[in-house]
Amino acid sequence: MTIISNALCRITGRNVGAQTVSELLIDLSEYVSVTSPSSPDLAKTRWQPPEPPPVSTRATVEELVSPQSDQLDAPGARVVVSRSFADFATQATFDIKKCDLHRLEEGPPVEAELTREQGLQYYRTMQTVRRMELKADQLYKQKIIRGFCHLYDGQEACAVGIEAAVTPSDHLITAYRAHGYTYTRGVAVKEILAELTGRQGGVAKGKGGSMHMYAPHFYGGNGIVGAQVPLGAGIALACQYQGNKQVCVTLYGDGAANQGQIFETFNMASLWKLPCIFVCENNKYGMGTSVERAAASTDYYKRGDFIPGIRVDGMDVLCVREATKFAADHCRSGKGPIIMELQTYRYHGHSMSDPGVSYRSRDEIQEVRSKSDPISMLKERMLTNNMASAEEFKEIDLAIRKEVEDAALFATSDPEPPLEELCNHIFHKSPPLEVRGTNPWSKLKSIS
């Protein structure tokens, strides 16, 4: 009786007091199917599920049926209740960790609103990056991917949170751990994996590899430690010069934070009030060296001194999103640059040549996975607040697995670029004049 009363409250939206079975059946008949099986033995009756609800056109996998049945006091009576999308909360507000501030009176909010649609999109994107990186790990160990390869699993909330707070016309440049940002900037999984395997269907025609991937308003992927930071300031200078209210997100790691060129860039960006968000992804280790052993001060958000800074929980996609919105508004309003330190963690080693357990314990990695994993955190929030179902997440996971497997098949079957392509794409267009050494098949002319 209690279960049926609760079901009726949920369906009708009104309180139901103590009622008899007959009264409940009369009320429920307006909303659900009440049937009486022909056999008096209810335990032998086979239940048939109702038709599933229509699939939303805004999400690829949104189909949920959660049937409930219970035996009533009256002999042979049965009630079937079907869940629909109306059963889910369309949005919820969550408490997020307060950011540490430097040279700021106010910081990002300590609450974040999340719609069901946003939550599913964030989950889908983070899970895709995770699966893509695990597939890259597998292909590398099979010696299909060779050379440098730096994986991003564990840090997915940084890329997804930043992308959720800026516009596609804003600019982004990062270091060599670039696969996640390549995906969030709009490149398909199969193009990323094909680039890793050196195939002509890759995003850089198979010539860039892991560290050199590009997309509109995305400038890589840079192999020199810290060298992307002054380039990012140059992009921000162009935004300021053109007056388009765009910003440049310039990312670097805690290992690069001690580079001299970064402090030179801070100085120029502050002098010229460039619309640049400097983001230090602090994953606790620079290659195999912990931040405590590498830096006299691990407060990376204060490193700009005269530049305002915030320290953010980089494992929480909502915290990253709200902090990035705050930073972008700061830059767009003409106040100059700002520094964001994202405290995050990588599950793999520095690169594929690093097993990642010689300078940290397996227990440390497992503890972060169990307590702070960004994907699990978002999933738990949505389940707890009735914004999605476990079955829905399983369907999303299956679709992502298939997408990644299909991408891997493409990346291993697509042909390698022909030799004739070796010296192409050095210039944006055809070179304005013949340049010595740009084409190994050209015959050099003597001018003596």
N, C-alpha and C positions, 0 to 999 in steps of 0.2 A: 504493500500500500504506500509506504514511504517513497519508494522508487518511482511509482507511477505519479504520485502527487508532485514530486520534484520535476518529473518530465513535463507534466502539464503546466507547471509554473514557468518553465523555460520556454515552452512553445507559445503559450498564450500571453506571457508577460504580465500576469496578474497572480496575486497570492491565492492559494487554495488551502482551505482549512481541512479539518477532518471530514471525510466523505465516505459514503458507502461505495461498494464496488459498482453498483448500478449507476450512481450519480457520476462517478468518475468516467464510466464508459460513455454516458450521454455527452459529457463535456468533451471527451477525447474524440468522439466521432466527428467533430467539426474539423479536426486537424489531421488525424491519422486513421489508418485502416484497422478496424476491429473485426476480427474474423473468428469463427468457431470451426475448428477442424471436425471432419466427419468422425474420426476415431475418438473415442472417449479417453484413450491413453495418450495424454499430451506428450509424454517422454518419447514416444515413437513417431511423433509428427515431425517431418522434415521441413525446416524453415527455408523459404525462398527469398533471397535478397531483393529489395526494390530496385528499380532502374536508377542508374547513377545520375547525379545532377549534370546539367550542361557544363562543358568545359569553358573556363574564362578565356576570352581572346587576348587577354593581356599577359597571360603566363602560359608557358608550354606544358607544365604539368600541374594542374590544379583539379583533381578529381577526388572527391572524398565521400564515402558512404560509411557511416558508423552505426550499424543497426543495434538495437537493444530489444530484448524480449524478456518477458517475465510471466510467471504463472500467477494468475489471479485466484481469489478465493472461490469464485464461481467455477464450477467444473467445465473444462473445455474452452474457457475464454482465453484469448491471447491478444496482446497489443504490440504492434510493431511501430517503432519510432525511427525515422530516417533523418540523419544530420544533413544540413545543407550549408551553403556558404554563409547564410544568415546567422548560423550558430557561432561563427568566429568573430572575435573582436577586430574591428577595422583599424584601430590604432591604440597605442598605449604609451604611457610616459614612464621613463625609467630614471632612477638615480644613477649618476655617473661620478667617477672619481674627480675630485677638485684638482685643478691644475696648479702647480707651483708657478709663481710669477716672479719676473725680474723687470724692474722699471715700469711696472704697470699697476695702476690703481684698481682696475677691474679686469677680470679674465673671462674665459668662456663660461657658459652656464653649467650648473651642476645637475641639471635635468635635461633629458633629451626625449623628444617625441619620435615615435617610430610607427609608420603605417604597416599594415600587413603586406602590402605590395612592395614597399621598400625592404622590409625584412627578408622576404623571399628572394628579392633580387640580390641583396648583399650576401645572403647565404649561398645562392647559386654561383655568384662570382668568386667568392672565397673558396668554395669547394672545387670549382673548376681549376683555379690556380693550384690548389693543393694536389689534385689528381694529375694535373699536367706536370708538376715538378716531380712527383713520384714516378711518373712514366719516364721522364728524362733521366732520373736516377737509374731506372731499369735498363734503358737503352745505352747508357754510358757503361754500365757494368757488363753489358753484352758487346762492348767495343764498337757499337754502331755510331755513337756520339764520341768524338775525340777532342782533345785539346782542353782549353779552359772551360769550366762549367760551374757556375755558382748558383745554388738553388735557394729558393725564397720561402719554402714551407715553414710555417710558424709565424711569419711576418705579414700574412695576408691582410690583416685589419688595417695596416698602414696604407697599402695601396688602395684598398676599397674605400676606406674612410676619407682619404684625400680626394679621390675621384668624385665621391658623392658631394663634396663641398665646393668644388670648382666647376667651371664650365668647360665644354670641349674646346672652346677657342682660347682658353688659358693655356699656358705653356708648362712643360715639365721636362726636366733633365735629371738623370741619375747616374749612378756608378755602374759597375759591371754586374751587379745582382739585379738584372733588369727584366727578367721574364715576366714577373707579375705586372709591372707597369706597362709592358708592351701589350699585355692582354687587356688591361683596364683602359688603355688608350684606343682600343678598337681593333686590334689585330687578332685574327682567328687563331685558334689553337693549332690547327694544322700548318699554318704558315710559320708559327713559332717553332714547332717541332721539326718542320722541314728545314728551317734555318740551322737548327742545332745539328742536323744530320748532313748539312752541306748540299742541299738539293736546290734545283733552280726554282722550285715553287716556294722557297722560303721568303720571308719578308724582306730580306736584303739580297735576294737572288742566290742565296747559298754562299755568299762571300763574306758575310759579317760574323757568323757564328754567335756564340752565347753572349758576347759582350757588346755586340754592335747591331742592335735592332732599332728601327726607326718607324715613325708614323707621323701623320699630320700633327703639328704642335708637340711632337715628342722627339727629343734630340738625343736619344740613346741613354743608356749603353755607352760608357766610356771606360777604357782599359787602364788609364793612368790614374793612380790614386789621388783623389782630390781635384784633378784637373777640370772636372765639369763645373766646379763652383764658380770660378771666374767667367766661364762661358755662360752660366745661368744669369750672372749679373749683367752680362752683355745683352742677353735676351730681354731682361727687365729694362735695360736702358733703351732698347728699341721700342718697347711698349710705352715707356714714358715719352719718348720722342714723337711717337705717332699719336699719343693721346687717346688710346683706345680703351682705357680702363681695364686692360688685361693685366694679369700677374704671371710671374714665373715661379714655379715651385722647383727649388734647387736642392737636391738630395745628396747627402754624403753620409758616411758611416762614422762610428766612434773612432775607428782606426785612422781615418783621414782627418779627424778633428784637430790634430796637432800639426797639420801642414801649414807652412808659412803663407802659402798663397791664399789660404782661406782667410787669414787675418788681414791680408792686403785687400781682399775682396770686401770684407766687412767694412773696412775704412772707406773705400770708394762708394759702396752702396749707401752708407750712412751720410756721407758728404752730399751725395746727389739725391738722396731720398728716393732710391729706386724701389719700385713695387715688386720686391723679391721676398719670397718666403723661404728662408734657409731652414732645411729640415735635416736634423741629425738623427738617423736611425740607429739608436744605441742598442745593439743586440748583445751587449755585455762582453764581446770578445772581438779584438782586432786580429784576424787570423787566429793564432793560438794563444794570444796574450790577453789576459783579462784587463778590463778598463782600470782596475785599481793598480795594476802593475805598470800601466802605460801612461797614465795621466796624473799629474799632481792634483788636479781638480777634475772630478767627474761630473760637475754641474755644467754640462755642455750648453744648457740653455742660457747660462750667464756668460759664456765665452765672448759674446759680442761686446760686453762691457757697456758701451754707449747705445747698443741696440736692444730694444725690449725683447724679452724671451719668455717662453712658457714650457713647462715640462709636463708631458702628457702620457697617460696610460696607452701605450701603443698596441696593447693586446685587445683593446675594446674598440670595436669599429665605431660605435656611437660617440665615444670620447674623442677619437681621432676626427670624426666628422665635425663635431661641434667646435673643436679647437681650430680646425682648418678654416671653417667659416669665419671664426673670429679673426684669424690671421689675415684672411683674404680681405675682409672688410677694413682692417687696419691699413693694408697696403693700398686698396682702391681709394681710400679717403685722403691719400696724399701724405700720410704720416711717415712714409719711408719703410725700410725693411723690418722684418721681425724674424726671430729664431724660434723654431719648434724642436724640442728634443722628444722623440718618441721612444719610450722605453719598451723594447720588444725583445724577441728571442728567436734565434734560428735553430731548427731541429737538426739539420744536417751540419756537417763541418763547413769550414770556410769555403772550400771548393771540393770537387770530387776526389782530389788527391789527399784530402784531410779526413780521416775517419771520425774526427770530432769528439773522441772520448779519451784522448791522451792528456788533455788539460782540463777536463771536466768529467764528472762521473755520470754514468748512465742513470743513476738515481736522480741527479739534478735535472736531467732532461725529462725524465718521466714525471717528476713533480710539476714541472711547468705544463706539460701536456695535460695532466689530470686536473690542475687547478686554474690554469689561465689560458687554455687553448681558445683562440678567437672564434673559431667555428662552433665549438661546443657551447661557448658562452652565449652566442646569439641564438642558437637552437634552443637552449634551455630557457632563455627568456621568452621566446615565442610560445613554447609549449606550456610554460607555467602560466602565461597570461592568455591562454586560449586563442592565440593568433594563427595557429596552424596545428596540424596533427602529425604524429610520428609516421603515419602511412604516406603523407604528402612529402615529407622529407626523404623517405625511402625512394619514392618515385623520382624525385629530383636527382638523387644520388645515382640511380640506375641510368637516367638519361645522360648524366655527365660522364659516367664510366663509358657509355657507348660512344659519346662524342670524342673522348680522348683516345679510345681504342681505334676508332676510324681515322683520327688524325695521325696516330702512330703508323697505321698501315700506309697512309699517304706519304708520310715522311720517310718510310723505308722502301717505297716502290717508285717514287718520283725520280726522274733521271737527274744526274749531276749536271751542273752547267757545263757547256762545251768549252773547249780551250779558247775559242775565238772570243768568248765573253770576258776573258781574264782582265783586259785593260779597259773595258767599257765602264762607264759610270764614274770615271775619275772627275770629269767635269759635269756640271748640271746640264749643259748643252754641249754641242760640238765646240772644241777648243777654238778660240779666235785666231790662233796661229799655230804652226807646227812647233811642238815642244819636244825637245830631245829627251828620250828615255821614257816617254809615256806609252809608246807602242813598240814592243820588242821586235816586231816584224817590219818596221819601217827602215828604209835604208838611209843612213846618215849621209849628208852632203858636206863635202869639204868646201870651205869658203876661202882657202888660201890660194 
